[in-house]
Amino acid sequence: MDKGSQMPFGKRNYVMMLGGVAAIVLGFVLLSGGGSDDPATQFDYGMFSFRRLYAAPVLLLAGFLFEIYAIMYRPKVRGAEADNKRGAE
């Protein structure tokens, strides 16, 4: 198989990217919610919860970093496959 016909990502890359997207979506879900009907007269202290200040942003950051890792991930080539790739270069 020539180099131009290979897929850029393997099955493992797609599974890892799907996990990263799931973490990002969960982070945004944790970040949302709450609020008062009339913000001018009521103040909602729920916006200072641990979930919104710490858990959601950390999960979002981890999801985005994992997405970058999933895109950059390349499996290690072993044995005969490595010899064939060296010969093709």
Backbone as XML, in Angstrom:
<?xml version="1.0"?>
<chain id="A" units="angstrom">
  <residue number="1" name="MET">
    <atom name="N" x="0.854" y="-1.175" z="0.000"/>
    <atom name="CA" x="0.000" y="0.000" z="0.000"/>
    <atom name="C" x="0.897" y="1.233" z="0.000"/>
  </residue>
  <residue number="2" name="ASP">
    <atom name="N" x="0.618" y="2.169" z="-0.909"/>
    <atom name="CA" x="1.473" y="3.349" z="-0.939"/>
    <atom name="C" x="1.067" y="4.330" z="0.155"/>
  </residue>
  <residue number="3" name="LYS">
    <atom name="N" x="1.955" y="5.254" z="0.412"/>
    <atom name="CA" x="1.781" y="6.159" z="1.545"/>
    <atom name="C" x="0.566" y="7.074" z="1.408"/>
  </residue>
  <residue number="4" name="GLY">
    <atom name="N" x="0.180" y="7.420" z="0.193"/>
    <atom name="CA" x="-0.920" y="8.343" z="-0.026"/>
    <atom name="C" x="-2.290" y="7.746" z="0.242"/>
  </residue>
  <residue number="5" name="SER">
    <atom name="N" x="-2.413" y="6.427" z="0.250"/>
    <atom name="CA" x="-3.731" y="5.813" z="0.408"/>
    <atom name="C" x="-4.050" y="5.413" z="1.847"/>
  </residue>
  <residue number="6" name="GLN">
    <atom name="N" x="-3.171" y="5.704" z="2.792"/>
    <atom name="CA" x="-3.433" y="5.351" z="4.183"/>
    <atom name="C" x="-4.344" y="6.398" z="4.824"/>
  </residue>
  <residue number="7" name="MET">
    <atom name="N" x="-5.185" y="5.913" z="5.737"/>
    <atom name="CA" x="-6.065" y="6.813" z="6.470"/>
    <atom name="C" x="-5.238" y="7.584" z="7.501"/>
  </residue>
  <residue number="8" name="PRO">
    <atom name="N" x="-5.557" y="8.863" z="7.714"/>
    <atom name="CA" x="-4.760" y="9.642" z="8.666"/>
    <atom name="C" x="-4.957" y="9.204" z="10.115"/>
  </residue>
  <residue number="9" name="PHE">
    <atom name="N" x="-6.155" y="8.692" z="10.442"/>
    <atom name="CA" x="-6.447" y="8.250" z="11.801"/>
    <atom name="C" x="-6.879" y="6.799" z="11.784"/>
  </residue>
  <residue number="10" name="GLY">
    <atom name="N" x="-6.525" y="6.104" z="12.853"/>
    <atom name="CA" x="-6.963" y="4.731" z="13.015"/>
    <atom name="C" x="-8.189" y="4.665" z="13.905"/>
  </residue>
  <residue number="11" name="LYS">
    <atom name="N" x="-8.657" y="3.460" z="14.132"/>
    <atom name="CA" x="-9.842" y="3.268" z="14.965"/>
    <atom name="C" x="-9.601" y="3.783" z="16.378"/>
  </residue>
  <residue number="12" name="ARG">
    <atom name="N" x="-8.406" y="3.556" z="16.890"/>
    <atom name="CA" x="-8.088" y="4.001" z="18.249"/>
    <atom name="C" x="-8.139" y="5.525" z="18.362"/>
  </residue>
  <residue number="13" name="ASN">
    <atom name="N" x="-7.672" y="6.237" z="17.330"/>
    <atom name="CA" x="-7.742" y="7.696" z="17.338"/>
    <atom name="C" x="-9.193" y="8.170" z="17.440"/>
  </residue>
  <residue number="14" name="TYR">
    <atom name="N" x="-10.065" y="7.554" z="16.648"/>
    <atom name="CA" x="-11.466" y="7.969" z="16.656"/>
    <atom name="C" x="-12.130" y="7.678" z="18.003"/>
  </residue>
  <residue number="15" name="VAL">
    <atom name="N" x="-11.817" y="6.556" z="18.605"/>
    <atom name="CA" x="-12.392" y="6.224" z="19.911"/>
    <atom name="C" x="-11.894" y="7.220" z="20.963"/>
  </residue>
  <residue number="16" name="MET">
    <atom name="N" x="-10.612" y="7.564" z="20.917"/>
    <atom name="CA" x="-10.066" y="8.530" z="21.866"/>
    <atom name="C" x="-10.682" y="9.914" z="21.647"/>
  </residue>
  <residue number="17" name="MET">
    <atom name="N" x="-10.876" y="10.313" z="20.383"/>
    <atom name="CA" x="-11.495" y="11.604" z="20.100"/>
    <atom name="C" x="-12.940" y="11.636" z="20.591"/>
  </residue>
  <residue number="18" name="LEU">
    <atom name="N" x="-13.648" y="10.532" z="20.452"/>
    <atom name="CA" x="-15.019" y="10.459" z="20.948"/>
    <atom name="C" x="-15.058" y="10.606" z="22.467"/>
  </residue>
  <residue number="19" name="GLY">
    <atom name="N" x="-14.098" y="10.004" z="23.152"/>
    <atom name="CA" x="-14.006" y="10.168" z="24.608"/>
    <atom name="C" x="-13.722" y="11.607" z="25.001"/>
  </residue>
  <residue number="20" name="GLY">
    <atom name="N" x="-12.852" y="12.281" z="24.249"/>
    <atom name="CA" x="-12.566" y="13.686" z="24.519"/>
    <atom name="C" x="-13.777" y="14.574" z="24.307"/>
  </residue>
  <residue number="21" name="VAL">
    <atom name="N" x="-14.537" y="14.310" z="23.249"/>
    <atom name="CA" x="-15.753" y="15.085" z="22.999"/>
    <atom name="C" x="-16.766" y="14.848" z="24.116"/>
  </residue>
  <residue number="22" name="ALA">
    <atom name="N" x="-16.875" y="13.616" z="24.583"/>
    <atom name="CA" x="-17.794" y="13.309" z="25.684"/>
    <atom name="C" x="-17.396" y="14.078" z="26.946"/>
  </residue>
  <residue number="23" name="ALA">
    <atom name="N" x="-16.095" y="14.169" z="27.229"/>
    <atom name="CA" x="-15.636" y="14.922" z="28.403"/>
    <atom name="C" x="-15.942" y="16.408" z="28.249"/>
  </residue>
  <residue number="24" name="ILE">
    <atom name="N" x="-15.778" y="16.938" z="27.063"/>
    <atom name="CA" x="-16.062" y="18.356" z="26.815"/>
    <atom name="C" x="-17.555" y="18.638" z="26.991"/>
  </residue>
  <residue number="25" name="VAL">
    <atom name="N" x="-18.395" y="17.785" z="26.418"/>
    <atom name="CA" x="-19.843" y="17.971" z="26.547"/>
    <atom name="C" x="-20.259" y="17.885" z="28.012"/>
  </residue>
  <residue number="26" name="LEU">
    <atom name="N" x="-19.725" y="16.911" z="28.738"/>
    <atom name="CA" x="-20.048" y="16.782" z="30.156"/>
    <atom name="C" x="-19.592" y="18.018" z="30.934"/>
  </residue>
  <residue number="27" name="GLY">
    <atom name="N" x="-18.432" y="18.562" z="30.581"/>
    <atom name="CA" x="-17.950" y="19.778" z="31.236"/>
    <atom name="C" x="-18.880" y="20.954" z="31.021"/>
  </residue>
  <residue number="28" name="PHE">
    <atom name="N" x="-19.401" y="21.115" z="29.792"/>
    <atom name="CA" x="-20.334" y="22.206" z="29.532"/>
    <atom name="C" x="-21.671" y="21.983" z="30.234"/>
  </residue>
  <residue number="29" name="VAL">
    <atom name="N" x="-22.091" y="20.736" z="30.339"/>
    <atom name="CA" x="-23.335" y="20.444" z="31.060"/>
    <atom name="C" x="-23.174" y="20.794" z="32.537"/>
  </residue>
  <residue number="30" name="LEU">
    <atom name="N" x="-22.033" y="20.436" z="33.119"/>
    <atom name="CA" x="-21.788" y="20.776" z="34.525"/>
    <atom name="C" x="-21.691" y="22.284" z="34.735"/>
  </residue>
  <residue number="31" name="LEU">
    <atom name="N" x="-21.232" y="22.984" z="33.736"/>
    <atom name="CA" x="-21.063" y="24.428" z="33.835"/>
    <atom name="C" x="-22.398" y="25.165" z="33.733"/>
  </residue>
  <residue number="32" name="SER">
    <atom name="N" x="-23.362" y="24.575" z="33.080"/>
    <atom name="CA" x="-24.636" y="25.258" z="32.834"/>
    <atom name="C" x="-25.613" y="25.071" z="33.991"/>
  </residue>
  <residue number="33" name="GLY">
    <atom name="N" x="-26.762" y="25.680" z="33.835"/>
    <atom name="CA" x="-27.849" y="25.512" z="34.791"/>
    <atom name="C" x="-27.945" y="26.643" z="35.777"/>
  </residue>
  <residue number="34" name="GLY">
    <atom name="N" x="-29.010" y="26.605" z="36.542"/>
    <atom name="CA" x="-29.208" y="27.606" z="37.583"/>
    <atom name="C" x="-29.652" y="28.938" z="37.027"/>
  </residue>
  <residue number="35" name="GLY">
    <atom name="N" x="-29.563" y="29.930" z="37.834"/>
    <atom name="CA" x="-29.988" y="31.265" z="37.449"/>
    <atom name="C" x="-31.294" y="31.618" z="38.122"/>
  </residue>
  <residue number="36" name="SER">
    <atom name="N" x="-31.529" y="32.887" z="38.268"/>
    <atom name="CA" x="-32.763" y="33.328" z="38.899"/>
    <atom name="C" x="-33.706" y="33.891" z="37.841"/>
  </residue>
  <residue number="37" name="ASP">
    <atom name="N" x="-34.972" y="33.964" z="38.196"/>
    <atom name="CA" x="-35.971" y="34.494" z="37.273"/>
    <atom name="C" x="-35.779" y="35.989" z="37.043"/>
  </residue>
  <residue number="38" name="ASP">
    <atom name="N" x="-35.421" y="36.699" z="38.098"/>
    <atom name="CA" x="-35.218" y="38.141" z="38.000"/>
    <atom name="C" x="-33.855" y="38.489" z="38.601"/>
  </residue>
  <residue number="39" name="PRO">
    <atom name="N" x="-32.812" y="38.544" z="37.774"/>
    <atom name="CA" x="-31.466" y="38.794" z="38.306"/>
    <atom name="C" x="-31.310" y="40.161" z="38.974"/>
  </residue>
  <residue number="40" name="ALA">
    <atom name="N" x="-32.194" y="41.095" z="38.663"/>
    <atom name="CA" x="-32.092" y="42.431" z="39.264"/>
    <atom name="C" x="-32.450" y="42.416" z="40.744"/>
  </residue>
  <residue number="41" name="THR">
    <atom name="N" x="-33.322" y="41.491" z="41.151"/>
    <atom name="CA" x="-33.759" y="41.468" z="42.552"/>
    <atom name="C" x="-33.241" y="40.270" z="43.331"/>
  </residue>
  <residue number="42" name="GLN">
    <atom name="N" x="-32.880" y="39.199" z="42.653"/>
    <atom name="CA" x="-32.397" y="37.989" z="43.330"/>
    <atom name="C" x="-30.987" y="37.672" z="42.861"/>
  </residue>
  <residue number="43" name="PHE">
    <atom name="N" x="-30.156" y="37.290" z="43.799"/>
    <atom name="CA" x="-28.798" y="36.858" z="43.445"/>
    <atom name="C" x="-28.698" y="35.380" z="43.724"/>
  </residue>
  <residue number="44" name="ASP">
    <atom name="N" x="-28.218" y="34.621" z="42.732"/>
    <atom name="CA" x="-28.111" y="33.168" z="42.863"/>
    <atom name="C" x="-26.684" y="32.803" z="43.265"/>
  </residue>
  <residue number="45" name="TYR">
    <atom name="N" x="-26.524" y="32.341" z="44.497"/>
    <atom name="CA" x="-25.199" y="31.944" z="44.967"/>
    <atom name="C" x="-24.775" y="30.582" z="44.418"/>
  </residue>
  <residue number="46" name="GLY">
    <atom name="N" x="-25.650" y="29.940" z="43.669"/>
    <atom name="CA" x="-25.317" y="28.658" z="43.061"/>
    <atom name="C" x="-24.192" y="28.749" z="42.045"/>
  </residue>
  <residue number="47" name="MET">
    <atom name="N" x="-23.936" y="29.954" z="41.550"/>
    <atom name="CA" x="-22.854" y="30.095" z="40.572"/>
    <atom name="C" x="-21.476" y="29.957" z="41.223"/>
  </residue>
  <residue number="48" name="PHE">
    <atom name="N" x="-21.414" y="29.999" z="42.532"/>
    <atom name="CA" x="-20.143" y="29.830" z="43.230"/>
    <atom name="C" x="-19.949" y="28.401" z="43.728"/>
  </residue>
  <residue number="49" name="SER">
    <atom name="N" x="-20.678" y="27.450" z="43.188"/>
    <atom name="CA" x="-20.574" y="26.064" z="43.644"/>
    <atom name="C" x="-19.269" y="25.432" z="43.150"/>
  </residue>
  <residue number="50" name="PHE">
    <atom name="N" x="-18.853" y="24.386" z="43.844"/>
    <atom name="CA" x="-17.643" y="23.651" z="43.464"/>
    <atom name="C" x="-17.752" y="23.127" z="42.044"/>
  </residue>
  <residue number="51" name="ARG">
    <atom name="N" x="-18.941" y="22.681" z="41.673"/>
    <atom name="CA" x="-19.164" y="22.101" z="40.348"/>
    <atom name="C" x="-18.846" y="23.109" z="39.249"/>
  </residue>
  <residue number="52" name="ARG">
    <atom name="N" x="-19.283" y="24.348" z="39.421"/>
    <atom name="CA" x="-19.088" y="25.358" z="38.378"/>
    <atom name="C" x="-17.720" y="26.024" z="38.418"/>
  </residue>
  <residue number="53" name="LEU">
    <atom name="N" x="-17.145" y="26.151" z="39.591"/>
    <atom name="CA" x="-15.857" y="26.841" z="39.682"/>
    <atom name="C" x="-14.655" y="25.933" z="39.450"/>
  </residue>
  <residue number="54" name="TYR">
    <atom name="N" x="-14.773" y="24.657" z="39.807"/>
    <atom name="CA" x="-13.602" y="23.779" z="39.741"/>
    <atom name="C" x="-13.817" y="22.545" z="38.862"/>
  </residue>
  <residue number="55" name="ALA">
    <atom name="N" x="-14.872" y="21.807" z="39.102"/>
    <atom name="CA" x="-15.053" y="20.528" z="38.403"/>
    <atom name="C" x="-15.244" y="20.722" z="36.899"/>
  </residue>
  <residue number="56" name="ALA">
    <atom name="N" x="-16.148" y="21.593" z="36.498"/>
    <atom name="CA" x="-16.438" y="21.783" z="35.078"/>
    <atom name="C" x="-15.230" y="22.334" z="34.303"/>
  </residue>
  <residue number="57" name="PRO">
    <atom name="N" x="-14.555" y="23.396" z="34.773"/>
    <atom name="CA" x="-13.398" y="23.881" z="34.013"/>
    <atom name="C" x="-12.265" y="22.866" z="33.910"/>
  </residue>
  <residue number="58" name="VAL">
    <atom name="N" x="-12.029" y="22.109" z="34.971"/>
    <atom name="CA" x="-10.974" y="21.087" z="34.915"/>
    <atom name="C" x="-11.344" y="20.003" z="33.921"/>
  </residue>
  <residue number="59" name="LEU">
    <atom name="N" x="-12.610" y="19.589" z="33.912"/>
    <atom name="CA" x="-13.063" y="18.578" z="32.958"/>
    <atom name="C" x="-12.980" y="19.096" z="31.526"/>
  </residue>
  <residue number="60" name="LEU">
    <atom name="N" x="-13.320" y="20.352" z="31.308"/>
    <atom name="CA" x="-13.204" y="20.941" z="29.973"/>
    <atom name="C" x="-11.749" y="20.986" z="29.504"/>
  </residue>
  <residue number="61" name="LEU">
    <atom name="N" x="-10.871" y="21.447" z="30.362"/>
    <atom name="CA" x="-9.456" y="21.514" z="30.004"/>
    <atom name="C" x="-8.902" y="20.126" z="29.714"/>
  </residue>
  <residue number="62" name="ALA">
    <atom name="N" x="-9.248" y="19.156" z="30.540"/>
    <atom name="CA" x="-8.789" y="17.785" z="30.322"/>
    <atom name="C" x="-9.333" y="17.235" z="29.007"/>
  </residue>
  <residue number="63" name="GLY">
    <atom name="N" x="-10.589" y="17.543" z="28.697"/>
    <atom name="CA" x="-11.177" y="17.073" z="27.441"/>
    <atom name="C" x="-10.481" y="17.661" z="26.233"/>
  </residue>
  <residue number="64" name="PHE">
    <atom name="N" x="-10.183" y="18.963" z="26.260"/>
    <atom name="CA" x="-9.492" y="19.592" z="25.132"/>
    <atom name="C" x="-8.055" y="19.072" z="24.987"/>
  </residue>
  <residue number="65" name="LEU">
    <atom name="N" x="-7.371" y="18.888" z="26.099"/>
    <atom name="CA" x="-6.006" y="18.346" z="26.032"/>
    <atom name="C" x="-6.014" y="16.906" z="25.526"/>
  </residue>
  <residue number="66" name="PHE">
    <atom name="N" x="-7.006" y="16.125" z="25.939"/>
    <atom name="CA" x="-7.115" y="14.746" z="25.470"/>
    <atom name="C" x="-7.439" y="14.709" z="23.982"/>
  </residue>
  <residue number="67" name="GLU">
    <atom name="N" x="-8.211" y="15.672" z="23.491"/>
    <atom name="CA" x="-8.488" y="15.762" z="22.057"/>
    <atom name="C" x="-7.190" y="15.990" z="21.275"/>
  </residue>
  <residue number="68" name="ILE">
    <atom name="N" x="-6.350" y="16.876" z="21.770"/>
    <atom name="CA" x="-5.071" y="17.136" z="21.104"/>
    <atom name="C" x="-4.227" y="15.875" z="21.094"/>
  </residue>
  <residue number="69" name="TYR">
    <atom name="N" x="-4.177" y="15.179" z="22.227"/>
    <atom name="CA" x="-3.424" y="13.923" z="22.302"/>
    <atom name="C" x="-3.993" y="12.886" z="21.335"/>
  </residue>
  <residue number="70" name="ALA">
    <atom name="N" x="-5.318" y="12.782" z="21.245"/>
    <atom name="CA" x="-5.946" y="11.798" z="20.364"/>
    <atom name="C" x="-5.637" y="12.087" z="18.900"/>
  </residue>
  <residue number="71" name="ILE">
    <atom name="N" x="-5.554" y="13.358" z="18.546"/>
    <atom name="CA" x="-5.232" y="13.719" z="17.167"/>
    <atom name="C" x="-3.765" y="13.435" z="16.857"/>
  </residue>
  <residue number="72" name="MET">
    <atom name="N" x="-2.891" y="13.693" z="17.814"/>
    <atom name="CA" x="-1.453" y="13.519" z="17.583"/>
    <atom name="C" x="-0.975" y="12.074" z="17.744"/>
  </residue>
  <residue number="73" name="TYR">
    <atom name="N" x="-1.787" y="11.219" z="18.336"/>
    <atom name="CA" x="-1.390" y="9.842" z="18.660"/>
    <atom name="C" x="-1.090" y="9.043" z="17.385"/>
  </residue>
  <residue number="74" name="ARG">
    <atom name="N" x="0.059" y="8.382" z="17.393"/>
    <atom name="CA" x="0.418" y="7.446" z="16.327"/>
    <atom name="C" x="0.888" y="6.163" z="16.988"/>
  </residue>
  <residue number="75" name="PRO">
    <atom name="N" x="0.308" y="5.033" z="16.613"/>
    <atom name="CA" x="0.745" y="3.774" z="17.229"/>
    <atom name="C" x="2.174" y="3.433" z="16.843"/>
  </residue>
  <residue number="76" name="LYS">
    <atom name="N" x="2.847" y="2.744" z="17.735"/>
    <atom name="CA" x="4.218" y="2.320" z="17.461"/>
    <atom name="C" x="4.207" y="1.192" z="16.433"/>
  </residue>
  <residue number="77" name="VAL">
    <atom name="N" x="5.160" y="1.234" z="15.511"/>
    <atom name="CA" x="5.274" y="0.207" z="14.484"/>
    <atom name="C" x="6.254" y="-0.836" z="14.984"/>
  </residue>
  <residue number="78" name="ARG">
    <atom name="N" x="5.868" y="-2.112" z="14.875"/>
    <atom name="CA" x="6.710" y="-3.201" z="15.399"/>
    <atom name="C" x="7.098" y="-4.187" z="14.315"/>
  </residue>
  <residue number="79" name="GLY">
    <atom name="N" x="8.198" y="-4.854" z="14.550"/>
    <atom name="CA" x="8.619" y="-6.016" z="13.771"/>
    <atom name="C" x="8.736" y="-5.787" z="12.276"/>
  </residue>
  <residue number="80" name="ALA">
    <atom name="N" x="8.095" y="-6.678" z="11.492"/>
    <atom name="CA" x="8.205" y="-6.678" z="10.038"/>
    <atom name="C" x="7.621" y="-5.390" z="9.442"/>
  </residue>
  <residue number="81" name="GLU">
    <atom name="N" x="6.595" y="-4.859" z="10.072"/>
    <atom name="CA" x="6.010" y="-3.619" z="9.568"/>
    <atom name="C" x="7.024" y="-2.482" z="9.615"/>
  </residue>
  <residue number="82" name="ALA">
    <atom name="N" x="7.842" y="-2.436" z="10.656"/>
    <atom name="CA" x="8.869" y="-1.402" z="10.782"/>
    <atom name="C" x="9.914" y="-1.560" z="9.688"/>
  </residue>
  <residue number="83" name="ASP">
    <atom name="N" x="10.311" y="-2.797" z="9.406"/>
    <atom name="CA" x="11.288" y="-3.043" z="8.344"/>
    <atom name="C" x="10.739" y="-2.624" z="6.984"/>
  </residue>
  <residue number="84" name="ASN">
    <atom name="N" x="9.457" y="-2.919" z="6.738"/>
    <atom name="CA" x="8.840" y="-2.533" z="5.474"/>
    <atom name="C" x="8.756" y="-1.023" z="5.335"/>
  </residue>
  <residue number="85" name="LYS">
    <atom name="N" x="8.445" y="-0.330" z="6.397"/>
    <atom name="CA" x="8.357" y="1.128" z="6.339"/>
    <atom name="C" x="9.737" y="1.744" z="6.133"/>
  </residue>
  <residue number="86" name="ARG">
    <atom name="N" x="10.760" y="1.185" z="6.762"/>
    <atom name="CA" x="12.106" y="1.712" z="6.569"/>
    <atom name="C" x="12.561" y="1.525" z="5.138"/>
  </residue>
  <residue number="87" name="GLY">
    <atom name="N" x="12.202" y="0.400" z="4.547"/>
    <atom name="CA" x="12.585" y="0.136" z="3.157"/>
    <atom name="C" x="11.856" y="1.034" z="2.187"/>
  </residue>
  <residue number="88" name="ALA">
    <atom name="N" x="10.657" y="1.461" z="2.514"/>
    <atom name="CA" x="9.863" y="2.291" z="1.615"/>
    <atom name="C" x="10.323" y="3.747" z="1.633"/>
  </residue>
  <residue number="89" name="GLU">
    <atom name="N" x="11.007" y="4.155" z="2.684"/>
    <atom name="CA" x="11.420" y="5.568" z="2.797"/>
    <atom name="C" x="12.623" y="5.877" z="1.999"/>
  </residue>
</chain>
